[in-house]
Amino acid sequence: MKRFKTHFNGYSVEFSPFEEFRLACATSQHFGIIGNGRQYVLDVLDRELAMYRVYDSRDGLYDCTWSEENESHLAASSGDGSIKIWDTQAPNGERPIKSFEEHTKEVHSIDWNLIQKDTFITGSWDKSIKLWNPRSERSLRTFNEHRYCIYSAIWSPRNPHLFASVSGDTSLKIWDQRDSRSLNTIKAHDHEVLTCDWNKYNDKEVLTGSVDKTIRIWDIRYPDRPTAILRGHGYAVRRIKCSPHSDKIFASTSYDMSVIVWDRARDDPILTKMDHHTEFVVGLDWNMFIDGQMASCSWDEYVCVWNLNQRQQPPFRR
């Protein structure tokens, strides 16, 4: 397992969709409660993680996403309500090339559209989701149905118009970006819902994780009840990421300081439980190019990269 110490508390990691060795990590000082933020760009080398770029921000960074249309552009969402975009190839690239400042509270989620590659969405604690084009000066549309903080908003991997969002109001919502009203609202849990992700091979399936410690799997065509409820974490489920290499594999992180890899094809779906962090594990991602390679980041100030060395079906391609 390769490790890199950030000296800030990790919130989000994402592998580049263009370069298999490049990894972004968004971090915050003092656990994101007060202080600055720092965006890292790391190279995953044979024996170590090496810093390629680093960008400082005046407030904590909670999430990051790579552009799907420009391999050198990286966006991050901030505690001051702003969204920053950096050009990692710029010779004097310490300052962002764009800063959007419409949200009025912390922006907790940012995700780039995998298919319609000139748009991204952000979800904020101001209860709104915004649709953006990086070349426009203002957001393209605002979605205002959630009644509490939005923790995650994620694009469908197969439909360029659909995205899902989850909130402290206990709901999972499915949206079409062309309409300001949601297509469907599912009461996903009885407690705050902190994370969601789409199955990369099934665009009707969304997974949610909650403060109630459970992961629930939803067929969005049948919103009355989940198709499965999975238990294994001891505290709130903080992030879920579905594998790009298998429709049955996904991973989750928790405030119990663990990463669990799940295989729904098994009688016992917990494939492995990893305890390599010593604080809340908040960030998680799979490498699309390398089967079984994963990254995590934690409030313990470490980014970790490892490989499960599992053979799965051919990887999902964006």
C-alpha positions, 0 to 999 in steps of 0.5 A: 500500500502506497501512502502520502501525508497531506498534513491536511484532513482528506475529504475526497480523492478522484483518479484522472479519467485520462491518465491512469497514474494521476490522482487528485485529493481535496483536503481541509485544515482543522477537519474542515471546521475552520481554516484553509483548504489544499488541493493536491495532484499526486502521481501514483508511481511504482513505489510511492505517491509523489506530489505533482501539483498543490493549490491552496484555497482560503477555505476548506475543500470538500470534494473534487472532480476532473474535467471530462473534456480537458485532461489538465482541468480539475475542479474543487468545491469549497466551504466558502460556497465557491467552486474553483477550477485549476489548470494543472498544465499552466506554468504559473497555475497557483491561481484558479482559472475560474471561480464560481461563487453563487452558492451561499453555504458550503459546497459539499459535492461536485461531479463532472458529467461523464457523457455530456462532457461540458457540464458539471453539477454541485450540491450545497448545504444551501439546499440547492444543486446547480448545473454549470458549464465551465465556459459560462459565467453563471450557472445554467440551472438551479434545482431547489427541492431538498429541504436540508443540506445536500451531501452528494449529487452524482451523474448517471454513467449512461444517461447524459441528462440524469443525476441523483442527489441525497440530502439530510432530509432523508431522501434520494432524488432523481433529476433530469437536468432539463427540468427544474423539478425532480423526476422521482423522490425516494425516502431512502433512509430514516436518517440523513443520507450522506452518499450515493452512487450509480451502478456503472453497468445498470442505469436503473440502480442507485446505492445510498449510504446513511447515518443509520450505518446501512447501505441500501440498493434501489431500483429507481423504477420501484421506489417503494422499497430497496432491493437490498439493505447491507450492514457492516459498518459500525458508524455512518456510511460516508461514501460509496463508489461502484466499481468500474470493473464489475456490476456486483462490486462496490466499496464504502467508507465510514466514520468507523475508520474502515473501507469495505469492499462488497461483492453482491454475488457472494452469500457473505457480501463483505469481500474485505474490510480494511482498517488502514486509516486511524480517523474518519475515512471520507474519500474513495475512488476506483482507478478506471484503467487498473483493475482493482486499484483503489484510493482512499483519504481520511481525516488522519491526513493520509492518502492511500492507494492499493490494489485488490488484485482481483479479476473482474469483467471488462471495465466500464468505459465512459 
